[in-house]
Amino acid sequence: MRVIITGGTGLIGRELVRNLQSHGHGAVVLSRHPEGREVPGNVDMVKWDAESPEGWVDEVEKSDAIVNLAGENIAGSGLLPDRWTERKKRRILDSRLKAGQAVTEAVKAAENRPEVVVQASAVGYYGANKDKVLTEESPPGKDFLADVAVKWEDTTYPVEELGVRRAVIRTGVVLSPKGGVLPRLILPYRFFLGGPLGSGRQWYSWIHIEDEVRAIRFLLESEEASGAFNLTAPNPRRNAEFAEALGSSLDRPSNFRVPTFLIRAIFGETSTLVVDGQRVKPARLEETEFEFNFAELDRALSDLIS
């Protein structure tokens, strides 16, 4: 299988390329700045503008699948999350809409269309939620992240009308030592300042990076897989439980609590990423033959931190 990946130089994209190659698949990475980008193995790097099919329709003709991961980093790339200014929020939304629309236009323009498109999304689709168990059948929320997720998913919906199978991946908190949220969470523990964020009762629907990319490959290879799939481990944990497990893995205490009002004061609307949560279950994945390598948080953290 030859797979085009937008956003292939990001955290998930890089690991997906490695996973695909290790299982005999080829990868084509679309990037606005392909020169100097670090990608594993023998990968075809193709320049694109992230908003049109110009220059890469020929790649679609030669490929079996597209994985659309492209979009502005919601929390930013620094040690601390970016505040969601109106400009930042516009970039978050526009980057996703333009990339998804470009994928759709490229598929329309191709004479030999891919068999499947995997469209990225996030558990933010369900909105901030307290204790209700959320599955793929649950309705979307009404906050900013939910609005972004709904519109993001819709960008590639038209490929289904062209006879292309489409799977939507609603990803939870991806745990990786190479980026994302985990290094940010680990930092205060290094100074013995780790602990729950906010009330500690909010749910974290997490997934090990290895299971994330394994699940994407599974959906690419499974000819019957279509529609929405929650990419989260089957056992979400409350923030306080997560903090305790992380502290145990690092051999550090986890009793330094950061109050909700302080987090909201510092980070504004962005604080929803840590003080609110969703209790998401991967119901549809569990109905398939897919098996998680890291279903339990303790085992996942032990693997990632070691």
C-alpha positions as CSV (number, residue, x, y, z in Angstrom):
1,M,0.0,0.0,0.0
2,R,1.3,3.5,-0.9
3,V,0.0,6.1,1.6
4,I,0.0,9.9,1.3
5,I,0.2,11.6,4.7
6,T,-0.5,15.2,5.3
7,G,0.9,16.5,8.5
8,G,3.4,13.6,8.2
9,T,6.2,15.6,9.9
10,G,4.2,16.0,13.1
11,L,4.3,13.7,16.2
12,I,1.7,11.2,15.0
13,G,2.8,11.5,11.3
14,R,6.4,10.6,11.9
15,E,5.5,7.5,14.0
16,L,2.9,6.5,11.4
17,V,5.6,6.6,8.7
18,R,7.8,4.3,10.7
19,N,5.0,1.9,11.4
20,L,3.8,1.7,7.8
21,Q,7.3,1.1,6.5
22,S,7.9,-1.6,9.1
23,H,4.9,-3.4,7.7
24,G,5.9,-3.2,4.0
25,H,3.9,0.0,3.1
26,G,5.3,3.0,1.3
27,A,4.8,6.6,2.5
28,V,4.5,10.0,0.8
29,V,4.7,12.9,3.1
30,L,3.2,16.3,2.1
31,S,4.9,19.2,3.7
32,R,5.0,23.0,3.1
33,H,8.8,22.9,3.9
34,P,10.0,19.5,2.9
35,E,13.7,20.5,2.8
36,G,15.4,19.7,6.1
37,R,12.5,17.9,7.6
38,E,13.3,14.8,9.6
39,V,11.4,11.8,8.5
40,P,12.3,8.2,9.0
41,G,13.5,5.8,6.3
42,N,13.0,6.1,2.5
43,V,10.1,8.5,2.3
44,D,9.0,10.6,-0.7
45,M,8.7,14.2,0.4
46,V,6.4,16.4,-1.7
47,K,5.9,20.1,-1.3
48,W,2.4,21.4,-1.0
49,D,0.7,24.7,0.2
50,A,-1.6,22.9,2.7
51,E,-4.7,24.5,1.0
52,S,-4.9,23.2,-2.5
53,P,-4.4,20.1,-4.6
54,E,-1.8,21.9,-6.8
55,G,1.3,19.9,-7.4
56,W,0.4,16.6,-5.8
57,V,-2.6,15.2,-7.8
58,D,-0.1,12.9,-9.6
59,E,0.8,11.4,-6.2
60,V,-2.9,10.6,-5.6
61,E,-3.0,8.8,-8.9
62,K,-0.2,6.5,-7.8
63,S,-1.4,6.0,-4.2
64,D,-3.8,3.7,-2.4
65,A,-4.7,5.8,0.6
66,I,-4.5,9.3,2.1
67,V,-4.2,10.0,5.8
68,N,-5.1,13.7,6.6
69,L,-3.4,14.8,9.8
70,A,-2.7,18.4,8.9
71,G,-3.6,21.2,11.1
72,E,-2.2,23.9,13.4
73,N,-1.1,22.6,16.8
74,I,-3.9,23.3,19.2
75,A,-1.7,23.8,22.2
76,G,1.4,25.1,20.4
77,S,4.9,23.5,20.5
78,G,6.4,25.2,23.5
79,L,6.7,23.9,27.1
80,L,3.6,25.9,28.0
81,P,0.3,25.9,26.0
82,D,-0.4,28.8,23.7
83,R,-3.3,31.1,24.7
84,W,-6.2,31.0,22.3
85,T,-6.3,34.5,20.9
86,E,-8.8,35.1,18.2
87,R,-5.9,34.9,15.7
88,K,-4.8,31.6,17.1
89,K,-8.3,30.2,17.0
90,R,-8.7,31.3,13.4
91,R,-5.4,29.5,12.4
92,I,-6.5,26.3,14.2
93,L,-9.8,26.2,12.3
94,D,-8.6,27.5,8.9
95,S,-5.6,25.2,8.7
96,R,-7.8,22.2,9.2
97,L,-10.5,23.3,6.8
98,K,-8.1,24.2,4.0
99,A,-6.1,21.0,4.3
100,G,-9.2,18.8,4.3
101,Q,-10.7,20.7,1.4
102,A,-7.4,20.2,-0.5
103,V,-7.6,16.5,0.1
104,T,-11.1,16.4,-1.2
105,E,-10.2,18.4,-4.3
106,A,-7.2,16.2,-5.0
107,V,-9.3,13.1,-4.9
108,K,-11.9,14.6,-7.2
109,A,-9.2,15.6,-9.7
110,A,-7.6,12.2,-9.8
111,E,-8.7,9.6,-12.4
112,N,-7.4,6.7,-10.3
113,R,-8.7,7.5,-6.9
114,P,-7.4,6.1,-3.6
115,E,-9.3,3.3,-1.9
116,V,-9.5,5.0,1.5
117,V,-9.1,8.4,3.2
118,V,-8.4,8.5,6.9
119,Q,-9.5,11.8,8.3
120,A,-8.1,13.1,11.6
121,S,-10.3,14.5,14.4
122,A,-10.2,14.6,18.2
123,V,-12.3,13.6,21.2
124,G,-12.9,17.4,21.6
125,Y,-15.7,16.6,19.2
126,Y,-17.8,15.6,22.2
127,G,-17.2,18.8,24.1
128,A,-16.3,19.2,27.8
129,N,-18.1,16.5,29.7
130,K,-18.0,15.3,33.3
131,D,-18.7,11.6,33.9
132,K,-20.9,10.5,31.0
133,V,-19.3,7.6,29.0
134,L,-18.9,8.8,25.4
135,T,-18.9,6.5,22.3
136,E,-18.9,7.2,18.6
137,E,-22.7,7.4,18.9
138,S,-22.6,10.4,21.3
139,P,-23.6,13.8,19.9
140,P,-21.1,16.6,19.3
141,G,-20.5,19.3,22.0
142,K,-21.1,23.0,21.6
143,D,-17.7,24.6,22.5
144,F,-14.8,25.8,20.4
145,L,-13.0,22.4,20.1
146,A,-16.3,20.6,19.3
147,D,-17.0,23.1,16.5
148,V,-13.6,22.7,15.1
149,A,-13.8,18.9,15.1
150,V,-17.2,18.8,13.4
151,K,-16.1,21.1,10.7
152,W,-12.8,19.3,10.3
153,E,-14.5,16.0,9.9
154,D,-16.9,17.4,7.3
155,T,-14.1,18.6,5.0
156,T,-13.5,15.2,3.5
157,Y,-17.0,13.9,3.7
158,P,-17.5,14.4,-0.1
159,V,-15.0,11.7,-1.0
160,E,-17.6,9.1,0.2
161,E,-19.9,10.3,-2.6
162,L,-17.0,9.5,-5.0
163,G,-17.0,5.9,-3.8
164,V,-13.9,6.3,-1.5
165,R,-14.0,4.6,1.9
166,R,-13.5,7.1,4.7
167,A,-12.6,6.5,8.3
168,V,-12.6,9.3,10.9
169,I,-10.2,9.0,13.8
170,R,-11.3,10.9,17.0
171,T,-8.0,10.9,18.9
172,G,-7.5,11.4,22.6
173,V,-4.5,12.6,24.6
174,V,-1.6,11.0,22.7
175,L,1.3,9.9,25.0
176,S,4.8,10.0,23.6
177,P,8.2,10.9,25.0
178,K,9.0,12.7,21.8
179,G,6.4,15.5,22.0
180,G,2.9,16.4,22.8
181,V,1.5,16.6,26.3
182,L,3.7,14.0,28.1
183,P,6.9,16.1,28.3
184,R,4.9,19.0,29.5
185,L,3.3,16.9,32.2
186,I,6.7,15.4,33.3
187,L,8.5,18.7,33.7
188,P,7.1,19.7,37.1
189,Y,7.7,16.2,38.5
190,R,11.4,16.7,37.8
191,F,11.3,19.5,40.4
192,F,9.1,17.6,42.8
193,L,6.1,19.9,41.9
194,G,3.9,17.3,40.1
195,G,0.3,16.6,40.9
196,P,-3.3,17.0,39.8
197,L,-4.4,19.8,37.6
198,G,-7.6,21.6,38.7
199,S,-10.1,19.4,40.5
200,G,-8.3,16.2,39.5
201,R,-11.7,14.6,38.8
202,Q,-11.8,15.4,35.1
203,W,-11.3,12.4,32.8
204,Y,-8.3,12.0,30.5
205,S,-8.9,9.8,27.5
206,W,-5.4,8.9,26.6
207,I,-3.6,6.6,24.1
208,H,-0.1,5.3,23.7
209,I,1.5,6.6,20.5
210,E,2.2,3.0,19.4
211,D,-1.5,2.1,19.7
212,E,-2.4,5.3,17.9
213,V,-0.4,4.5,14.8
214,R,-1.2,0.8,14.9
215,A,-4.9,1.7,14.9
216,I,-4.5,4.0,12.0
217,R,-2.8,1.3,10.0
218,F,-5.5,-1.1,11.1
219,L,-8.2,1.2,9.6
220,L,-6.2,1.6,6.4
221,E,-5.9,-2.1,6.0
222,S,-9.4,-3.1,7.1
223,E,-11.6,-2.9,4.0
224,E,-14.9,-2.8,6.0
225,A,-13.8,0.0,8.4
226,S,-15.6,3.3,7.7
227,G,-17.2,6.0,9.8
228,A,-16.0,7.4,13.1
229,F,-13.6,5.6,15.5
230,N,-12.5,6.8,18.9
231,L,-8.7,6.4,19.1
232,T,-8.4,6.2,22.9
233,A,-7.3,3.4,25.3
234,P,-10.2,1.5,26.7
235,N,-9.5,2.6,30.2
236,P,-9.6,6.4,30.6
237,R,-8.4,7.8,34.0
238,R,-9.3,10.7,36.1
239,N,-6.6,13.4,36.2
240,A,-5.7,12.7,39.9
241,E,-5.3,9.0,39.0
242,F,-3.2,10.0,36.0
243,A,-1.0,12.2,38.2
244,E,-0.5,9.5,40.7
245,A,0.5,7.0,38.0
246,L,2.9,9.4,36.4
247,G,4.5,10.2,39.7
248,S,4.9,6.5,40.5
249,S,6.5,5.9,37.1
250,L,9.0,8.8,37.7
251,D,9.5,7.9,41.3
252,R,8.3,11.3,42.4
253,P,5.5,12.5,44.7
254,S,2.2,13.7,43.0
255,N,0.7,15.8,45.7
256,F,1.2,19.3,44.4
257,R,-2.2,20.5,43.1
258,V,-2.5,23.4,40.8
259,P,-6.0,25.0,41.4
260,T,-8.4,25.5,38.6
261,F,-8.8,29.3,39.0
262,L,-5.0,29.7,38.6
263,I,-4.8,27.6,35.4
264,R,-7.8,29.5,33.9
265,A,-6.2,32.8,34.8
266,I,-2.9,32.0,33.2
267,F,-4.1,30.2,30.1
268,G,-7.6,31.5,29.5
269,E,-9.8,29.4,27.2
270,T,-6.9,27.1,26.4
271,S,-7.1,25.8,30.0
272,T,-10.0,23.6,28.9
273,L,-7.4,21.2,27.5
274,V,-6.3,20.3,31.1
275,V,-9.1,21.2,33.5
276,D,-12.0,19.8,31.5
277,G,-12.2,16.4,30.0
278,Q,-14.1,13.6,28.3
279,R,-14.7,10.0,29.4
280,V,-14.3,8.4,25.9
281,K,-14.5,4.7,25.1
282,P,-13.2,3.2,21.8
283,A,-16.4,1.2,21.4
284,R,-16.1,0.6,17.6
285,L,-12.5,-0.4,17.7
286,E,-13.3,-2.9,20.5
287,E,-15.9,-4.5,18.2
288,T,-13.1,-5.2,15.7
289,E,-10.1,-7.5,15.8
290,F,-7.8,-4.7,16.9
291,E,-6.0,-5.3,20.1
292,F,-4.4,-2.6,22.2
293,N,-0.8,-3.2,23.3
294,F,-1.3,-0.6,26.1
295,A,-4.8,-0.8,27.5
296,E,-3.7,0.2,31.0
297,L,-2.1,3.5,31.9
298,D,0.5,2.1,34.3
299,R,2.0,-0.2,31.6
300,A,1.8,2.6,29.0
301,L,3.7,5.1,31.2
302,S,6.3,2.5,32.3
303,D,7.0,1.8,28.6
304,L,7.1,5.5,27.6
305,I,9.3,6.7,30.5
306,S,11.7,3.8,30.4
